[in-house]
């Protein structure tokens, strides 16, 4: 009888240990950018498990966001059980967003049971007002200038692209 009690206790305690694991909760699970003036949002990464949660990396499809953690934390980072880390998301390349880019997901890779975690992003504005830029870069004698760097700015403030001229100044 004593052996049976020890075996049952051992199996019970081993079973509890196998269930111990980190659990990632993202709060809020969805962020919403409503205008080009409201480009800063944040979410909390919460470890609801009973083991340390390790965030390995973030999967970001588009280069529209500047992502950082509070207090200058860097990846990979560990979140203790019942602890929270603030994830800041700044929409930076809003001038490149088209109608097809208004829904996105940031993937959060970790050692959690459900991996990766997903942070949904909704962008309610975009600018399809693209044009054509043509011309030649020449010197003061009207000779084409090769390998001249040309910068493209959005509203004269945000650098969003650059190029180099060819041998004909185009």
Backbone torsions as a table, in degrees:
resi	resn	phi	psi	omega
1	UNK	NA	-40.2	179.5
2	UNK	-64.7	-38.7	178.3
3	UNK	-65.1	-40.3	179.2
4	UNK	-63.3	-41.6	178.1
5	UNK	-62.4	-42.7	178.7
6	UNK	-65.3	-41.0	179.2
7	UNK	-65.4	-44.5	178.8
8	UNK	-64.3	-42.6	178.5
9	UNK	-62.8	-43.3	179.4
10	UNK	-61.8	-46.1	179.7
11	UNK	-64.4	-39.5	179.6
12	UNK	-64.3	-47.7	-179.2
13	UNK	-67.3	-37.7	176.3
14	UNK	-64.5	-40.9	177.9
15	UNK	-63.1	-38.6	177.0
16	UNK	-64.7	-39.3	-179.6
17	UNK	-67.0	-35.3	178.3
18	UNK	-68.2	-26.9	179.8
19	UNK	-81.4	-15.2	-179.1
20	UNK	-71.0	120.3	179.4
21	UNK	-162.9	160.7	176.6
22	UNK	-73.9	154.0	178.5
23	UNK	-139.2	118.6	-178.7
24	UNK	-89.6	127.5	171.2
25	UNK	-120.0	131.4	178.7
26	UNK	-108.2	121.5	-175.1
27	UNK	-134.5	114.0	-2.3
28	UNK	-76.4	158.8	-179.2
29	UNK	-81.7	-12.3	-178.2
30	UNK	-139.2	133.2	174.0
31	UNK	-116.1	156.9	-167.9
32	UNK	-137.1	116.5	174.4
33	UNK	-97.4	119.3	-172.3
34	UNK	-100.7	-19.4	178.6
35	UNK	-159.0	169.6	179.3
36	UNK	-70.5	-10.5	177.3
37	UNK	-91.9	-19.2	179.1
38	UNK	-111.7	80.3	-173.5
39	UNK	-113.4	13.1	179.8
40	UNK	-120.1	123.7	176.5
41	UNK	-137.4	168.7	177.3
42	UNK	-149.9	161.7	175.2
43	UNK	-142.6	162.9	178.6
44	UNK	-110.2	135.9	172.4
45	UNK	-101.0	114.8	-172.7
46	UNK	-115.2	133.2	174.4
47	UNK	-95.2	102.8	178.4
48	UNK	-92.5	5.2	179.4
49	UNK	-88.7	-172.3	-179.1
50	UNK	-115.4	15.5	174.0
51	UNK	-130.8	161.7	-179.6
52	UNK	-64.6	131.7	177.7
53	UNK	-94.1	127.6	178.5
54	UNK	-111.1	116.4	175.1
55	UNK	-88.8	113.6	-176.1
56	UNK	-84.2	-47.2	-174.4
57	UNK	-162.7	169.9	176.5
58	UNK	-120.1	138.3	176.2
59	UNK	-104.3	111.7	-178.3
60	UNK	-118.8	118.1	-175.4
61	UNK	-69.4	-47.3	-175.4
62	UNK	-110.4	158.5	178.5
63	UNK	-93.4	50.6	-178.9
64	UNK	-99.0	-9.1	-167.9
65	UNK	-125.6	147.3	166.7
66	UNK	-107.4	118.5	-174.9
67	UNK	-117.1	129.8	174.8
68	UNK	-147.4	166.9	-179.3
69	UNK	-109.4	152.1	178.8
70	UNK	-60.9	154.0	177.5
71	UNK	59.9	21.9	175.4
72	UNK	70.4	20.2	178.8
73	UNK	-62.5	147.5	-179.1
74	UNK	-123.2	154.2	176.5
75	UNK	-79.6	147.2	-8.1
76	UNK	-73.3	151.6	179.9
77	UNK	-133.9	153.5	-179.5
78	UNK	-110.1	137.5	176.3
79	UNK	-119.7	120.5	179.7
80	UNK	-69.4	160.6	177.4
81	UNK	-55.8	138.9	-179.2
82	UNK	60.8	26.4	177.6
83	UNK	-115.1	165.6	-173.0
84	UNK	-137.0	145.1	173.0
85	UNK	-128.1	135.3	178.8
86	UNK	-88.2	129.5	177.8
87	UNK	-109.9	118.5	179.6
88	UNK	-95.4	135.7	178.7
89	UNK	-126.1	119.7	177.0
90	UNK	-113.7	125.3	177.3
91	UNK	-78.9	108.6	-173.3
92	UNK	-102.8	-44.6	-176.7
93	UNK	-93.6	47.6	-176.7
94	UNK	-64.1	-23.6	-179.4
95	UNK	-74.2	-13.0	177.8
96	UNK	-98.4	-0.8	-175.7
97	UNK	-75.8	130.4	176.1
98	UNK	-111.4	177.3	-179.6
99	UNK	-58.8	-32.1	-179.1
100	UNK	-73.9	-13.7	-174.9
101	UNK	-102.9	16.9	-172.5
102	UNK	-84.0	-2.4	174.1
103	UNK	-132.1	134.0	-176.8
104	UNK	-149.6	168.4	178.0
105	UNK	-139.7	131.4	170.7
106	UNK	-98.3	124.6	179.2
107	UNK	-92.9	134.7	-178.8
108	UNK	-114.6	107.6	-176.6
109	UNK	-89.9	131.4	-176.6
110	UNK	-154.2	-174.4	176.1
111	UNK	-96.1	20.3	-180.0
112	UNK	-73.8	163.4	-179.8
113	UNK	-59.2	-46.4	177.2
114	UNK	-100.4	112.9	-173.1
115	UNK	-138.2	130.5	1.8
116	UNK	-84.5	159.5	170.5
117	UNK	-78.8	153.3	-176.9
118	UNK	-122.4	129.2	172.5
119	UNK	-110.6	111.3	-179.0
120	UNK	-80.6	141.0	179.8
121	UNK	-126.8	134.1	177.2
122	UNK	-123.1	128.3	179.3
123	UNK	-117.3	120.2	-174.1
124	UNK	-96.3	12.9	178.9
125	UNK	-144.1	150.8	177.0
126	UNK	-159.3	163.2	-177.3
127	UNK	-128.8	109.6	177.1
128	UNK	-97.9	20.9	-177.5
129	UNK	-89.4	71.3	179.0
130	UNK	-98.8	150.1	179.6
131	UNK	-130.3	-169.6	179.3
132	UNK	-116.1	133.6	178.4
133	UNK	-113.4	120.5	179.7
134	UNK	-132.5	159.9	177.2
135	UNK	151.7	178.0	179.5
136	UNK	-126.2	145.0	173.7
137	UNK	-101.8	122.2	-178.0
138	UNK	-130.1	163.0	174.1
139	UNK	-87.7	-171.6	-176.3
140	UNK	-72.0	-7.3	175.7
141	UNK	-104.7	13.1	-179.7
142	UNK	66.7	23.1	174.3
143	UNK	-86.1	136.8	178.5
144	UNK	-61.7	141.7	179.9
145	UNK	-106.3	118.4	-179.7
146	UNK	-87.5	148.7	176.4
147	UNK	59.7	32.6	175.1
148	UNK	-87.6	129.4	-177.7
149	UNK	-80.5	129.6	178.1
150	UNK	-118.7	132.1	-178.7
151	UNK	-110.5	141.9	177.4
152	UNK	-114.1	125.7	-178.6
153	UNK	-114.6	145.9	173.9
154	UNK	-95.4	123.0	-178.1
155	UNK	56.0	25.9	178.3
156	UNK	70.1	8.7	-175.7
157	UNK	-123.4	-48.4	-172.1
158	UNK	-96.9	115.7	176.2
159	UNK	-71.8	120.4	-179.0
160	UNK	-121.5	-10.0	177.1
161	UNK	-165.2	163.5	174.5
162	UNK	-152.4	163.2	178.5
163	UNK	-153.1	173.3	178.5
164	UNK	-124.6	140.1	179.5
165	UNK	-73.3	155.2	177.4
166	UNK	-92.1	-168.6	-175.4
167	UNK	-67.1	-20.5	178.6
168	UNK	-96.8	7.1	178.3
169	UNK	83.9	3.0	179.6
170	UNK	-82.4	NA	NA
